[in-house]
Amino acid sequence: MPSFSELSDEALIRTWALVRDRGALEALLARHWGRACGLAHRVLRDPHAGEDAALEAFVRLAAGARRFGEGRA
């Protein structure tokens, strides 16, 4: 299996959804955390609220990823 850094976002989400491999979720966080926080900070105009919103987005992704992986293996 290639390293997580070589996988697409879709492959990482599928890996997390199907086998709950923590490395896949960590790779998604590493890849997108800065942009997610930056966008939320600009929209909300509050760095703490932006970080909270970005975290909530990733929590929802992690919790709902199984639906994404269904039928796509």
N, CA, C and O atoms as a CHARMM CRD file, in Angstrom:
* protein
*
  292
    1    1 MET  N      0.84300  -1.18100   0.00000 PROA 1      0.00000
    2    1 MET  CA     0.00000   0.00000   0.00000 PROA 1      0.00000
    3    1 MET  C      0.88700   1.24100   0.00000 PROA 1      0.00000
    4    1 MET  O      1.86600   1.30700   0.74200 PROA 1      0.00000
    5    2 PRO  N      0.54300   2.23000  -0.83500 PROA 2      0.00000
    6    2 PRO  CA     1.34700   3.45600  -0.84800 PROA 2      0.00000
    7    2 PRO  C      1.23300   4.19300   0.48100 PROA 2      0.00000
    8    2 PRO  O      0.32800   3.93900   1.27700 PROA 2      0.00000
    9    3 SER  N      2.16600   5.10700   0.70200 PROA 3      0.00000
   10    3 SER  CA     2.08500   5.89100   1.93400 PROA 3      0.00000
   11    3 SER  C      0.85400   6.79100   1.87100 PROA 3      0.00000
   12    3 SER  O      0.36200   7.11400   0.78900 PROA 3      0.00000
   13    4 PHE  N      0.36900   7.18600   3.02800 PROA 4      0.00000
   14    4 PHE  CA    -0.83300   8.01200   3.06700 PROA 4      0.00000
   15    4 PHE  C     -0.65500   9.31200   2.29900 PROA 4      0.00000
   16    4 PHE  O     -1.60900   9.80900   1.70100 PROA 4      0.00000
   17    5 SER  N      0.54100   9.86500   2.30400 PROA 5      0.00000
   18    5 SER  CA     0.76200  11.13500   1.60600 PROA 5      0.00000
   19    5 SER  C      0.57900  10.99800   0.09500 PROA 5      0.00000
   20    5 SER  O      0.36400  11.99600  -0.59200 PROA 5      0.00000
   21    6 GLU  N      0.66000   9.78300  -0.42300 PROA 6      0.00000
   22    6 GLU  CA     0.50100   9.55200  -1.85700 PROA 6      0.00000
   23    6 GLU  C     -0.94800   9.28100  -2.25900 PROA 6      0.00000
   24    6 GLU  O     -1.26300   9.26500  -3.44900 PROA 6      0.00000
   25    7 LEU  N     -1.82400   9.07000  -1.29200 PROA 7      0.00000
   26    7 LEU  CA    -3.21300   8.74200  -1.59100 PROA 7      0.00000
   27    7 LEU  C     -4.05100   9.99400  -1.80500 PROA 7      0.00000
   28    7 LEU  O     -3.77300  11.04400  -1.22700 PROA 7      0.00000
   29    8 SER  N     -5.07400   9.87600  -2.63600 PROA 8      0.00000
   30    8 SER  CA    -6.01200  10.98600  -2.84700 PROA 8      0.00000
   31    8 SER  C     -6.86700  11.16800  -1.60200 PROA 8      0.00000
   32    8 SER  O     -6.93200  10.28900  -0.74300 PROA 8      0.00000
   33    9 ASP  N     -7.51300  12.30700  -1.51900 PROA 9      0.00000
   34    9 ASP  CA    -8.43000  12.54500  -0.40200 PROA 9      0.00000
   35    9 ASP  C     -9.52300  11.47900  -0.37900 PROA 9      0.00000
   36    9 ASP  O     -9.87100  10.96500   0.68400 PROA 9      0.00000
   37   10 GLU  N    -10.05200  11.15400  -1.53100 PROA 10     0.00000
   38   10 GLU  CA   -11.10500  10.13100  -1.59400 PROA 10     0.00000
   39   10 GLU  C    -10.60700   8.79400  -1.05900 PROA 10     0.00000
   40   10 GLU  O    -11.32000   8.12200  -0.31300 PROA 10     0.00000
   41   11 ALA  N     -9.39900   8.40300  -1.42700 PROA 11     0.00000
   42   11 ALA  CA    -8.84000   7.14000  -0.94400 PROA 11     0.00000
   43   11 ALA  C     -8.61700   7.18600   0.57000 PROA 11     0.00000
   44   11 ALA  O     -8.84300   6.19200   1.26100 PROA 11     0.00000
   45   12 LEU  N     -8.18000   8.32300   1.07900 PROA 12     0.00000
   46   12 LEU  CA    -7.98100   8.45500   2.52800 PROA 12     0.00000
   47   12 LEU  C     -9.30400   8.35300   3.27500 PROA 12     0.00000
   48   12 LEU  O     -9.39200   7.68200   4.30300 PROA 12     0.00000
   49   13 ILE  N    -10.33100   9.02000   2.75500 PROA 13     0.00000
   50   13 ILE  CA   -11.64800   8.94900   3.40300 PROA 13     0.00000
   51   13 ILE  C    -12.18300   7.52600   3.33900 PROA 13     0.00000
   52   13 ILE  O    -12.74200   7.03100   4.31800 PROA 13     0.00000
   53   14 ARG  N    -12.01800   6.86700   2.21000 PROA 14     0.00000
   54   14 ARG  CA   -12.47700   5.48200   2.07900 PROA 14     0.00000
   55   14 ARG  C    -11.73400   4.57700   3.05500 PROA 14     0.00000
   56   14 ARG  O    -12.34300   3.70800   3.67800 PROA 14     0.00000
   57   15 THR  N    -10.43000   4.77200   3.19200 PROA 15     0.00000
   58   15 THR  CA    -9.63600   3.96300   4.11700 PROA 15     0.00000
   59   15 THR  C    -10.10800   4.16700   5.55300 PROA 15     0.00000
   60   15 THR  O    -10.25500   3.20700   6.30800 PROA 15     0.00000
   61   16 TRP  N    -10.34300   5.42000   5.92200 PROA 16     0.00000
   62   16 TRP  CA   -10.86000   5.69200   7.26500 PROA 16     0.00000
   63   16 TRP  C    -12.24100   5.06100   7.43900 PROA 16     0.00000
   64   16 TRP  O    -12.52200   4.45500   8.47200 PROA 16     0.00000
   65   17 ALA  N    -13.09300   5.20300   6.43700 PROA 17     0.00000
   66   17 ALA  CA   -14.47000   4.71700   6.53700 PROA 17     0.00000
   67   17 ALA  C    -14.54000   3.20100   6.67300 PROA 17     0.00000
   68   17 ALA  O    -15.34000   2.67900   7.45000 PROA 17     0.00000
   69   18 LEU  N    -13.70900   2.50000   5.92200 PROA 18     0.00000
   70   18 LEU  CA   -13.83100   1.04600   5.85900 PROA 18     0.00000
   71   18 LEU  C    -13.02700   0.31100   6.92500 PROA 18     0.00000
   72   18 LEU  O    -13.47800  -0.71100   7.44100 PROA 18     0.00000
   73   19 VAL  N    -11.84800   0.81700   7.25900 PROA 19     0.00000
   74   19 VAL  CA   -11.00200   0.07900   8.21200 PROA 19     0.00000
   75   19 VAL  C    -10.57700   0.90900   9.41500 PROA 19     0.00000
   76   19 VAL  O     -9.83400   0.43600  10.27600 PROA 19     0.00000
   77   20 ARG  N    -11.05200   2.15100   9.47100 PROA 20     0.00000
   78   20 ARG  CA   -10.74600   3.03500  10.60200 PROA 20     0.00000
   79   20 ARG  C     -9.24300   3.14400  10.87000 PROA 20     0.00000
   80   20 ARG  O     -8.79900   3.12000  12.01800 PROA 20     0.00000
   81   21 ASP  N     -8.47800   3.26400   9.79500 PROA 21     0.00000
   82   21 ASP  CA    -7.03200   3.42600   9.92600 PROA 21     0.00000
   83   21 ASP  C     -6.75600   4.87600  10.31700 PROA 21     0.00000
   84   21 ASP  O     -6.98100   5.79800   9.53200 PROA 21     0.00000
   85   22 ARG  N     -6.27400   5.05900  11.52400 PROA 22     0.00000
   86   22 ARG  CA    -6.04000   6.38800  12.06500 PROA 22     0.00000
   87   22 ARG  C     -5.06300   7.19800  11.21000 PROA 22     0.00000
   88   22 ARG  O     -5.17900   8.42000  11.12400 PROA 22     0.00000
   89   23 GLY  N     -4.12200   6.53400  10.59400 PROA 23     0.00000
   90   23 GLY  CA    -3.15500   7.22200   9.74200 PROA 23     0.00000
   91   23 GLY  C     -3.81600   7.94600   8.58200 PROA 23     0.00000
   92   23 GLY  O     -3.35900   9.01400   8.17500 PROA 23     0.00000
   93   24 ALA  N     -4.89000   7.37200   8.04700 PROA 24     0.00000
   94   24 ALA  CA    -5.60800   8.01600   6.94500 PROA 24     0.00000
   95   24 ALA  C     -6.25100   9.31900   7.42000 PROA 24     0.00000
   96   24 ALA  O     -6.18400  10.33500   6.72900 PROA 24     0.00000
   97   25 LEU  N     -6.86700   9.28800   8.58400 PROA 25     0.00000
   98   25 LEU  CA    -7.49500  10.49400   9.11700 PROA 25     0.00000
   99   25 LEU  C     -6.43600  11.54500   9.46200 PROA 25     0.00000
  100   25 LEU  O     -6.64000  12.73500   9.22000 PROA 25     0.00000
  101   26 GLU  N     -5.32700  11.11400  10.01700 PROA 26     0.00000
  102   26 GLU  CA    -4.24400  12.05100  10.34000 PROA 26     0.00000
  103   26 GLU  C     -3.68100  12.69200   9.07300 PROA 26     0.00000
  104   26 GLU  O     -3.33700  13.87400   9.07500 PROA 26     0.00000
  105   27 ALA  N     -3.58700  11.92000   7.99400 PROA 27     0.00000
  106   27 ALA  CA    -3.09600  12.47300   6.73300 PROA 27     0.00000
  107   27 ALA  C     -4.05200  13.53300   6.19700 PROA 27     0.00000
  108   27 ALA  O     -3.60600  14.56400   5.69200 PROA 27     0.00000
  109   28 LEU  N     -5.35700  13.29700   6.29900 PROA 28     0.00000
  110   28 LEU  CA    -6.33500  14.30500   5.87600 PROA 28     0.00000
  111   28 LEU  C     -6.20700  15.56800   6.71600 PROA 28     0.00000
  112   28 LEU  O     -6.23900  16.67800   6.18500 PROA 28     0.00000
  113   29 LEU  N     -6.06400  15.40100   8.01600 PROA 29     0.00000
  114   29 LEU  CA    -5.90000  16.56100   8.89500 PROA 29     0.00000
  115   29 LEU  C     -4.63500  17.33700   8.53200 PROA 29     0.00000
  116   29 LEU  O     -4.66600  18.56300   8.42100 PROA 29     0.00000
  117   30 ALA  N     -3.54000  16.63500   8.35100 PROA 30     0.00000
  118   30 ALA  CA    -2.28000  17.29700   8.01800 PROA 30     0.00000
  119   30 ALA  C     -2.38900  18.05400   6.68800 PROA 30     0.00000
  120   30 ALA  O     -1.83500  19.14200   6.53300 PROA 30     0.00000
  121   31 ARG  N     -3.09900  17.46900   5.75100 PROA 31     0.00000
  122   31 ARG  CA    -3.22400  18.04700   4.41400 PROA 31     0.00000
  123   31 ARG  C     -4.13900  19.26800   4.39400 PROA 31     0.00000
  124   31 ARG  O     -3.88900  20.20300   3.63300 PROA 31     0.00000
  125   32 HSD  N     -5.18500  19.28500   5.20400 PROA 32     0.00000
  126   32 HSD  CA    -6.21900  20.30500   5.05500 PROA 32     0.00000
  127   32 HSD  C     -6.46000  21.19500   6.27000 PROA 32     0.00000
  128   32 HSD  O     -7.23600  22.14600   6.17500 PROA 32     0.00000
  129   33 TRP  N     -5.83100  20.92400   7.39500 PROA 33     0.00000
  130   33 TRP  CA    -6.11100  21.68400   8.61200 PROA 33     0.00000
  131   33 TRP  C     -5.86100  23.17800   8.43000 PROA 33     0.00000
  132   33 TRP  O     -6.71400  23.99200   8.78500 PROA 33     0.00000
  133   34 GLY  N     -4.73200  23.54000   7.89300 PROA 34     0.00000
  134   34 GLY  CA    -4.38600  24.95300   7.74200 PROA 34     0.00000
  135   34 GLY  C     -5.38300  25.71400   6.88600 PROA 34     0.00000
  136   34 GLY  O     -5.79800  26.81900   7.23700 PROA 34     0.00000
  137   35 ARG  N     -5.76800  25.11900   5.76000 PROA 35     0.00000
  138   35 ARG  CA    -6.73900  25.78500   4.88400 PROA 35     0.00000
  139   35 ARG  C     -8.11300  25.86400   5.53800 PROA 35     0.00000
  140   35 ARG  O     -8.79900  26.88000   5.43300 PROA 35     0.00000
  141   36 ALA  N     -8.51300  24.78200   6.21700 PROA 36     0.00000
  142   36 ALA  CA    -9.82600  24.77900   6.87400 PROA 36     0.00000
  143   36 ALA  C     -9.88200  25.85000   7.95900 PROA 36     0.00000
  144   36 ALA  O    -10.86100  26.59100   8.05100 PROA 36     0.00000
  145   37 CYS  N     -8.85400  25.93200   8.76700 PROA 37     0.00000
  146   37 CYS  CA    -8.80900  26.95100   9.82200 PROA 37     0.00000
  147   37 CYS  C     -8.76600  28.35300   9.22000 PROA 37     0.00000
  148   37 CYS  O     -9.46500  29.25400   9.68200 PROA 37     0.00000
  149   38 GLY  N     -7.95200  28.53000   8.20000 PROA 38     0.00000
  150   38 GLY  CA    -7.83300  29.84100   7.56300 PROA 38     0.00000
  151   38 GLY  C     -9.15100  30.32100   6.98400 PROA 38     0.00000
  152   38 GLY  O     -9.53400  31.47600   7.16800 PROA 38     0.00000
  153   39 LEU  N     -9.84200  29.43600   6.28400 PROA 39     0.00000
  154   39 LEU  CA   -11.12600  29.79700   5.69700 PROA 39     0.00000
  155   39 LEU  C    -12.14400  30.13200   6.78900 PROA 39     0.00000
  156   39 LEU  O    -12.82700  31.15400   6.71600 PROA 39     0.00000
  157   40 ALA  N    -12.23900  29.26800   7.79700 PROA 40     0.00000
  158   40 ALA  CA   -13.19400  29.50100   8.87900 PROA 40     0.00000
  159   40 ALA  C    -12.86500  30.79600   9.62900 PROA 40     0.00000
  160   40 ALA  O    -13.76900  31.52900  10.02900 PROA 40     0.00000
  161   41 HSD  N    -11.59300  31.07000   9.81600 PROA 41     0.00000
  162   41 HSD  CA   -11.18200  32.29700  10.49800 PROA 41     0.00000
  163   41 HSD  C    -11.61400  33.52200   9.69400 PROA 41     0.00000
  164   41 HSD  O    -12.12600  34.49000  10.25800 PROA 41     0.00000
  165   42 ARG  N    -11.40600  33.47800   8.37300 PROA 42     0.00000
  166   42 ARG  CA   -11.80000  34.61400   7.52500 PROA 42     0.00000
  167   42 ARG  C    -13.31500  34.80700   7.52200 PROA 42     0.00000
  168   42 ARG  O    -13.79600  35.93900   7.57400 PROA 42     0.00000
  169   43 VAL  N    -14.05700  33.72800   7.46200 PROA 43     0.00000
  170   43 VAL  CA   -15.51000  33.82300   7.42700 PROA 43     0.00000
  171   43 VAL  C    -16.05800  34.30600   8.76800 PROA 43     0.00000
  172   43 VAL  O    -16.92100  35.18100   8.81900 PROA 43     0.00000
  173   44 LEU  N    -15.54800  33.72800   9.84500 PROA 44     0.00000
  174   44 LEU  CA   -16.07100  34.04600  11.17300 PROA 44     0.00000
  175   44 LEU  C    -15.40600  35.26100  11.82100 PROA 44     0.00000
  176   44 LEU  O    -15.92300  35.81900  12.78900 PROA 44     0.00000
  177   45 ARG  N    -14.25600  35.66400  11.27900 PROA 45     0.00000
  178   45 ARG  CA   -13.49000  36.81000  11.78800 PROA 45     0.00000
  179   45 ARG  C    -13.10100  36.66300  13.25700 PROA 45     0.00000
  180   45 ARG  O    -13.05500  37.63000  14.01700 PROA 45     0.00000
  181   46 ASP  N    -12.82800  35.42900  13.61600 PROA 46     0.00000
  182   46 ASP  CA   -12.42000  35.12800  14.98900 PROA 46     0.00000
  183   46 ASP  C    -11.58100  33.86100  14.93600 PROA 46     0.00000
  184   46 ASP  O    -12.09200  32.80500  14.56200 PROA 46     0.00000
  185   47 PRO  N    -10.29600  33.94200  15.30400 PROA 47     0.00000
  186   47 PRO  CA    -9.43400  32.76600  15.17200 PROA 47     0.00000
  187   47 PRO  C     -9.88400  31.58000  16.02600 PROA 47     0.00000
  188   47 PRO  O     -9.75400  30.43400  15.59600 PROA 47     0.00000
  189   48 HSD  N    -10.40000  31.82900  17.20200 PROA 48     0.00000
  190   48 HSD  CA   -10.83500  30.72700  18.06700 PROA 48     0.00000
  191   48 HSD  C    -12.09500  30.06800  17.51900 PROA 48     0.00000
  192   48 HSD  O    -12.20300  28.84200  17.49500 PROA 48     0.00000
  193   49 ALA  N    -13.04100  30.88200  17.08100 PROA 49     0.00000
  194   49 ALA  CA   -14.25700  30.33100  16.47800 PROA 49     0.00000
  195   49 ALA  C    -13.91900  29.60600  15.18200 PROA 49     0.00000
  196   49 ALA  O    -14.52700  28.58300  14.86500 PROA 49     0.00000
  197   50 GLY  N    -12.95900  30.12600  14.43400 PROA 50     0.00000
  198   50 GLY  CA   -12.53400  29.47300  13.19400 PROA 50     0.00000
  199   50 GLY  C    -11.93400  28.10300  13.45600 PROA 50     0.00000
  200   50 GLY  O    -12.22700  27.14100  12.74500 PROA 50     0.00000
  201   51 GLU  N    -11.09600  28.01800  14.47500 PROA 51     0.00000
  202   51 GLU  CA   -10.50600  26.72900  14.82200 PROA 51     0.00000
  203   51 GLU  C    -11.57600  25.74600  15.29300 PROA 51     0.00000
  204   51 GLU  O    -11.54000  24.56600  14.94500 PROA 51     0.00000
  205   52 ASP  N    -12.51600  26.23500  16.07900 PROA 52     0.00000
  206   52 ASP  CA   -13.62100  25.37800  16.53600 PROA 52     0.00000
  207   52 ASP  C    -14.44400  24.86900  15.34900 PROA 52     0.00000
  208   52 ASP  O    -14.81800  23.69600  15.30500 PROA 52     0.00000
  209   53 ALA  N    -14.72200  25.74700  14.39600 PROA 53     0.00000
  210   53 ALA  CA   -15.51700  25.35900  13.22700 PROA 53     0.00000
  211   53 ALA  C    -14.76600  24.33500  12.37200 PROA 53     0.00000
  212   53 ALA  O    -15.36100  23.37200  11.88800 PROA 53     0.00000
  213   54 ALA  N    -13.47200  24.54400  12.18800 PROA 54     0.00000
  214   54 ALA  CA   -12.68100  23.59400  11.41100 PROA 54     0.00000
  215   54 ALA  C    -12.64300  22.23800  12.10700 PROA 54     0.00000
  216   54 ALA  O    -12.77500  21.20000  11.45900 PROA 54     0.00000
  217   55 LEU  N    -12.46400  22.24700  13.41000 PROA 55     0.00000
  218   55 LEU  CA   -12.45800  21.00200  14.16600 PROA 55     0.00000
  219   55 LEU  C    -13.80300  20.28500  14.02900 PROA 55     0.00000
  220   55 LEU  O    -13.84600  19.07100  13.83000 PROA 55     0.00000
  221   56 GLU  N    -14.88100  21.02700  14.13600 PROA 56     0.00000
  222   56 GLU  CA   -16.21500  20.43300  13.99000 PROA 56     0.00000
  223   56 GLU  C    -16.38500  19.80700  12.60000 PROA 56     0.00000
  224   56 GLU  O    -16.98900  18.74300  12.47300 PROA 56     0.00000
  225   57 ALA  N    -15.86400  20.45000  11.57900 PROA 57     0.00000
  226   57 ALA  CA   -15.95200  19.89200  10.22400 PROA 57     0.00000
  227   57 ALA  C    -15.22000  18.55600  10.14400 PROA 57     0.00000
  228   57 ALA  O    -15.72600  17.61000   9.54000 PROA 57     0.00000
  229   58 PHE  N    -14.04300  18.46900  10.74200 PROA 58     0.00000
  230   58 PHE  CA   -13.29300  17.21900  10.70500 PROA 58     0.00000
  231   58 PHE  C    -13.94500  16.14200  11.56300 PROA 58     0.00000
  232   58 PHE  O    -13.91400  14.96300  11.21000 PROA 58     0.00000
  233   59 VAL  N    -14.52900  16.53700  12.67800 PROA 59     0.00000
  234   59 VAL  CA   -15.24300  15.56500  13.51900 PROA 59     0.00000
  235   59 VAL  C    -16.41900  14.98400  12.73600 PROA 59     0.00000
  236   59 VAL  O    -16.65700  13.77700  12.76600 PROA 59     0.00000
  237   60 ARG  N    -17.14600  15.84400  12.04000 PROA 60     0.00000
  238   60 ARG  CA   -18.28200  15.37300  11.24200 PROA 60     0.00000
  239   60 ARG  C    -17.82100  14.48600  10.08500 PROA 60     0.00000
  240   60 ARG  O    -18.47100  13.49500   9.75500 PROA 60     0.00000
  241   61 LEU  N    -16.70900  14.84800   9.48200 PROA 61     0.00000
  242   61 LEU  CA   -16.16100  14.00300   8.41700 PROA 61     0.00000
  243   61 LEU  C    -15.82400  12.62500   8.96700 PROA 61     0.00000
  244   61 LEU  O    -16.18400  11.60700   8.37500 PROA 61     0.00000
  245   62 ALA  N    -15.13600  12.59600  10.09200 PROA 62     0.00000
  246   62 ALA  CA   -14.74100  11.31900  10.68500 PROA 62     0.00000
  247   62 ALA  C    -15.95600  10.48200  11.06100 PROA 62     0.00000
  248   62 ALA  O    -15.96900   9.27000  10.85100 PROA 62     0.00000
  249   63 ALA  N    -16.96600  11.12500  11.61100 PROA 63     0.00000
  250   63 ALA  CA   -18.15900  10.39700  12.04200 PROA 63     0.00000
  251   63 ALA  C    -19.00000   9.92700  10.86100 PROA 63     0.00000
  252   63 ALA  O    -19.60800   8.85900  10.92800 PROA 63     0.00000
  253   64 GLY  N    -19.04700  10.69600   9.79500 PROA 64     0.00000
  254   64 GLY  CA   -19.90100  10.35900   8.66700 PROA 64     0.00000
  255   64 GLY  C    -19.19800   9.68200   7.51300 PROA 64     0.00000
  256   64 GLY  O    -19.81500   9.42200   6.48000 PROA 64     0.00000
  257   65 ALA  N    -17.92500   9.39500   7.66800 PROA 65     0.00000
  258   65 ALA  CA   -17.15000   8.84000   6.55800 PROA 65     0.00000
  259   65 ALA  C    -17.64700   7.47600   6.10500 PROA 65     0.00000
  260   65 ALA  O    -17.51200   7.13200   4.93100 PROA 65     0.00000
  261   66 ARG  N    -18.20900   6.70800   6.99700 PROA 66     0.00000
  262   66 ARG  CA   -18.67300   5.37000   6.62400 PROA 66     0.00000
  263   66 ARG  C    -19.72900   5.46200   5.51000 PROA 66     0.00000
  264   66 ARG  O    -19.75200   4.62300   4.60900 PROA 66     0.00000
  265   67 ARG  N    -20.59700   6.47500   5.57300 PROA 67     0.00000
  266   67 ARG  CA   -21.59200   6.66500   4.51200 PROA 67     0.00000
  267   67 ARG  C    -20.90900   6.94000   3.18500 PROA 67     0.00000
  268   67 ARG  O    -21.37100   6.47900   2.14100 PROA 67     0.00000
  269   68 PHE  N    -19.81200   7.68900   3.21600 PROA 68     0.00000
  270   68 PHE  CA   -19.07600   8.00600   1.99400 PROA 68     0.00000
  271   68 PHE  C    -18.50000   6.73300   1.38400 PROA 68     0.00000
  272   68 PHE  O    -18.51700   6.55900   0.16600 PROA 68     0.00000
  273   69 GLY  N    -17.99000   5.84400   2.23600 PROA 69     0.00000
  274   69 GLY  CA   -17.33400   4.63000   1.76200 PROA 69     0.00000
  275   69 GLY  C    -18.26800   3.55300   1.27000 PROA 69     0.00000
  276   69 GLY  O    -17.82800   2.63800   0.57400 PROA 69     0.00000
  277   70 GLU  N    -19.54200   3.62700   1.60600 PROA 70     0.00000
  278   70 GLU  CA   -20.48000   2.57800   1.21400 PROA 70     0.00000
  279   70 GLU  C    -20.61800   2.50800  -0.29200 PROA 70     0.00000
  280   70 GLU  O    -20.87000   3.51200  -0.95700 PROA 70     0.00000
  281   71 GLY  N    -20.45100   1.32300  -0.81200 PROA 71     0.00000
  282   71 GLY  CA   -20.63900   1.10000  -2.23300 PROA 71     0.00000
  283   71 GLY  C    -19.53600   1.62200  -3.11900 PROA 71     0.00000
  284   71 GLY  O    -19.67900   1.62200  -4.34100 PROA 71     0.00000
  285   72 ARG  N    -18.43800   2.06600  -2.53600 PROA 72     0.00000
  286   72 ARG  CA   -17.35000   2.64100  -3.33700 PROA 72     0.00000
  287   72 ARG  C    -16.05300   1.88700  -3.16500 PROA 72     0.00000
  288   72 ARG  O    -15.00800   2.36100  -3.60900 PROA 72     0.00000
  289   73 ALA  N    -16.08600   0.74500  -2.54600 PROA 73     0.00000
  290   73 ALA  CA   -14.85000  -0.00500  -2.30300 PROA 73     0.00000
  291   73 ALA  C    -14.33300  -0.63300  -3.57000 PROA 73     0.00000
  292   73 ALA  O    -13.30000  -1.30200  -3.55100 PROA 73     0.00000
